[in-house]
């Protein structure tokens, strides 16, 4: 890896002078005061300390819970000794999602390289127990200041702090540190104001004329003969190609190449269920699967693995694979409590750039989580994936995309957008660990009940749970609606709101003094007279007569759901039916088959699905 010039990468050492004697203030010490005291003690400019913390955690303490990368507290001090797991997602399902050529992933254990243990290094520098640094925000801030000061000293000191800031997330690539430092200095220039998860309002005043000690565009790394990464200039990006070659069983892996410009309607957001290091090694295995980009947690560094016009095997549904770009994020759906601000900002810049290039609308009908991609047939519905899960902050993500999830001006609108206050919305979940219950943490989802009462059962999902009830598992989306998703309003009763969801009324607690939804405009669909119940599909495939000689017709298989008369669902997009036939490594034989049938994509449950346009009518919201 390339490294910042002049930066020493020795193992953690203690300071030449003993750490200052310090008594930890009681838990609950105002965080703003902690920043002032720590900056003064270690000689770190206070605005630098505040901006670094903002880029890591947005000043949140996160109840002492780790991030998806094992970082703790406002300064994201990483526990390098935390147990990490290999592999990238479970082996259930077919990532290619094309039953005409099924693909079995060959899982190989990849042990991630442990990250730099900044938690214990900071503990050495301050003489503080690591357990205190995990749980006491004030001690965590002080330790982060000590770490920054140590980097500054080792890099030669001087008046500038840019190099120390660039080194703070870890000894990564030159461009990665530079991109992180540029984001920190941009935060200082614009300023920031936020109420933290402990209820404290912190202000970082803007410094408009501030310039970093180093300037320039973050590096786009490429090896000799490699493709130049296709990334926005504001982020640091490297080309790490996915494997593409014939495999021993006569197939090929681990993606499909495509000549020309592909029709791209979606960007799919994933979490990788492992580290950046493991993912970027796994994608080189031709027996594995593939996606287009991976985003690292600590600093927002990005690796590109496929050209955007090539087809990754990531979504478990060939229709969506053939029309999407897949972006993986370092981390876990439930193992860690939060994603870093550096990751959110880099990912949002990448998505905004790609959406502009491919004319993709920035809304939740086109920017999907993997958990929003439907099954291909009734048999695959249960095995579809659940990432990035309820802890991905969709509201903040769309703010960074420049398209905040705002309420419609018409308060009598016929649909709503789910939008709880992420900081205070902490629904009950199970399944995070062997102990059963998940610790309380901020989430972007709301639970859906069969009646307006917390005691009422959760709504049923006949695809996910054909023989039993929905659960409160963090991995079970059967009875959940997520931030940014738009649903047709089905009723209100007291503090409860009902939406149409999976063919039934679904109720969620939505009190006026703490609403979790906002009025929304947009078109809705409902069955045409005499066409009910309407079938639902996981793909918008053409009719059999559309396939030319030599291209096998794909079955148009309805899912186990139906849309009854009198119900309404939000319309995401209308599309002409199509199927991209891949001819393995012979790209000249690839063929896009287009049919006459048109489909409308709707938000039917937690996942999007399709209905035939001929079966429904569109009404205004």
Order of alpha helices (4+ residues) and beta strands (2+ residues): alpha-alpha-beta-beta-alpha-alpha-alpha-alpha-alpha-beta-beta-beta-beta-beta-beta-beta-beta-alpha-beta-beta-beta-alpha-beta-alpha-beta-alpha-beta-beta-beta-beta-beta-beta-beta-beta-beta-beta-beta-beta-beta-beta
